[in-house]
Amino acid sequence: MLSLGAEVNRAVTRTGDVSDRTVPGSTHHCHMFRARELRDLLERGGLVDVWLSASSALSTDVASARVAPGTDAWHTLLELERMACVEPGYLDAGTHLIAAARRLALD
């Protein structure tokens, strides 16, 4: 997205929306939730025990490019990834957010 320029990136960052309004000519439409926004949405929907995890907070680009799969370093990277992705500071740093929650049983 950086190649689209600062104004486009600011609009997407400000709204979370990728649409033809924020990215002129875009055919890909989505909303990129921040962790707090997704948690609030799920809780307003009556879900409890909301658990969030980032996806690929550490293992994208630079780190994984230098680590060969199957090596001790690779397994260490995956272990650190698993630990980091559930930390509040990393939730908004991954490529995706994963959510799990449950609905209270109706009486």
C-alpha beads as a LAMMPS data file, in Angstrom:
LAMMPS data file: protein, C-alpha beads

107 atoms
106 bonds

1 atom types
1 bond types

-500.0 500.0 xlo xhi
-500.0 500.0 ylo yhi
-500.0 500.0 zlo zhi

Masses

1 110.0

Atoms # bond

1 1 1 0.000 0.000 0.000
2 1 1 2.920 2.363 0.511
3 1 1 3.258 2.761 -3.230
4 1 1 -0.218 4.367 -3.287
5 1 1 1.050 7.447 -1.485
6 1 1 0.797 9.096 1.900
7 1 1 -2.771 10.414 1.596
8 1 1 -4.216 7.014 0.670
9 1 1 -2.336 5.350 3.510
10 1 1 -3.467 8.001 5.983
11 1 1 -7.102 7.506 4.932
12 1 1 -6.863 3.734 5.340
13 1 1 -5.101 4.067 8.696
14 1 1 -7.612 6.643 9.954
15 1 1 -10.739 4.672 8.963
16 1 1 -9.544 1.081 8.806
17 1 1 -11.404 0.831 5.509
18 1 1 -10.056 -0.345 2.198
19 1 1 -12.686 0.638 -0.348
20 1 1 -13.006 2.677 -3.479
21 1 1 -13.506 5.731 -1.206
22 1 1 -10.144 5.356 0.509
23 1 1 -8.245 3.609 -2.286
24 1 1 -9.503 4.977 -5.608
25 1 1 -10.174 2.189 -8.089
26 1 1 -9.912 -0.542 -5.460
27 1 1 -11.865 -3.720 -6.081
28 1 1 -10.805 -5.174 -2.727
29 1 1 -13.083 -3.945 0.058
30 1 1 -12.482 -4.747 3.708
31 1 1 -12.297 -3.225 7.154
32 1 1 -9.075 -3.716 9.070
33 1 1 -10.004 -3.875 12.735
34 1 1 -7.753 -2.704 15.496
35 1 1 -7.692 -5.099 18.450
36 1 1 -9.733 -2.849 20.751
37 1 1 -12.329 -2.245 18.042
38 1 1 -12.780 -5.978 17.361
39 1 1 -12.970 -6.816 21.073
40 1 1 -15.617 -4.116 21.606
41 1 1 -17.657 -5.382 18.641
42 1 1 -17.633 -8.956 19.928
43 1 1 -18.496 -7.929 23.480
44 1 1 -21.345 -5.679 22.291
45 1 1 -22.615 -8.731 20.411
46 1 1 -22.936 -10.576 23.719
47 1 1 -19.814 -12.708 23.465
48 1 1 -17.659 -13.393 26.522
49 1 1 -14.176 -14.738 27.176
50 1 1 -12.921 -12.918 24.098
51 1 1 -9.408 -14.062 23.195
52 1 1 -7.382 -12.269 20.529
53 1 1 -4.154 -13.131 18.801
54 1 1 -2.186 -11.416 16.104
55 1 1 -1.021 -13.442 13.150
56 1 1 2.536 -13.154 11.905
57 1 1 3.713 -10.385 14.204
58 1 1 7.302 -11.638 14.221
59 1 1 7.586 -14.173 11.427
60 1 1 6.999 -11.947 8.421
61 1 1 9.588 -10.463 6.102
62 1 1 12.986 -9.915 7.692
63 1 1 12.995 -12.477 10.493
64 1 1 11.666 -15.420 8.505
65 1 1 13.801 -14.596 5.447
66 1 1 16.955 -15.285 7.459
67 1 1 15.791 -18.435 9.230
68 1 1 15.692 -21.791 7.473
69 1 1 12.547 -23.853 8.133
70 1 1 13.055 -26.901 10.328
71 1 1 16.129 -25.553 12.129
72 1 1 16.403 -24.854 15.850
73 1 1 16.289 -21.144 15.018
74 1 1 13.043 -21.684 13.073
75 1 1 11.395 -23.495 15.997
76 1 1 12.574 -20.758 18.361
77 1 1 11.109 -18.100 16.061
78 1 1 7.760 -19.929 16.019
79 1 1 7.791 -20.271 19.804
80 1 1 8.494 -16.545 20.199
81 1 1 5.783 -15.806 17.625
82 1 1 3.240 -17.815 19.607
83 1 1 4.109 -15.948 22.805
84 1 1 4.316 -12.469 21.271
85 1 1 1.111 -12.623 19.244
86 1 1 -1.151 -12.686 22.310
87 1 1 0.583 -9.768 24.036
88 1 1 -1.462 -6.533 23.956
89 1 1 1.405 -4.621 22.373
90 1 1 1.536 -7.005 19.425
91 1 1 -2.176 -7.431 18.704
92 1 1 -2.201 -4.506 16.286
93 1 1 1.167 -5.445 14.760
94 1 1 0.285 -8.670 12.979
95 1 1 -0.959 -9.163 9.457
96 1 1 -4.341 -10.413 10.735
97 1 1 -6.317 -10.642 13.966
98 1 1 -7.677 -13.955 15.177
99 1 1 -10.564 -13.942 17.638
100 1 1 -12.184 -16.666 19.704
101 1 1 -15.103 -16.102 22.059
102 1 1 -18.169 -17.817 23.387
103 1 1 -21.787 -16.895 23.797
104 1 1 -23.385 -17.407 27.188
105 1 1 -25.935 -20.208 27.231
106 1 1 -29.489 -18.975 26.933
107 1 1 -31.786 -20.162 29.722

Bonds

1 1 1 2
2 1 2 3
3 1 3 4
4 1 4 5
5 1 5 6
6 1 6 7
7 1 7 8
8 1 8 9
9 1 9 10
10 1 10 11
11 1 11 12
12 1 12 13
13 1 13 14
14 1 14 15
15 1 15 16
16 1 16 17
17 1 17 18
18 1 18 19
19 1 19 20
20 1 20 21
21 1 21 22
22 1 22 23
23 1 23 24
24 1 24 25
25 1 25 26
26 1 26 27
27 1 27 28
28 1 28 29
29 1 29 30
30 1 30 31
31 1 31 32
32 1 32 33
33 1 33 34
34 1 34 35
35 1 35 36
36 1 36 37
37 1 37 38
38 1 38 39
39 1 39 40
40 1 40 41
41 1 41 42
42 1 42 43
43 1 43 44
44 1 44 45
45 1 45 46
46 1 46 47
47 1 47 48
48 1 48 49
49 1 49 50
50 1 50 51
51 1 51 52
52 1 52 53
53 1 53 54
54 1 54 55
55 1 55 56
56 1 56 57
57 1 57 58
58 1 58 59
59 1 59 60
60 1 60 61
61 1 61 62
62 1 62 63
63 1 63 64
64 1 64 65
65 1 65 66
66 1 66 67
67 1 67 68
68 1 68 69
69 1 69 70
70 1 70 71
71 1 71 72
72 1 72 73
73 1 73 74
74 1 74 75
75 1 75 76
76 1 76 77
77 1 77 78
78 1 78 79
79 1 79 80
80 1 80 81
81 1 81 82
82 1 82 83
83 1 83 84
84 1 84 85
85 1 85 86
86 1 86 87
87 1 87 88
88 1 88 89
89 1 89 90
90 1 90 91
91 1 91 92
92 1 92 93
93 1 93 94
94 1 94 95
95 1 95 96
96 1 96 97
97 1 97 98
98 1 98 99
99 1 99 100
100 1 100 101
101 1 101 102
102 1 102 103
103 1 103 104
104 1 104 105
105 1 105 106
106 1 106 107
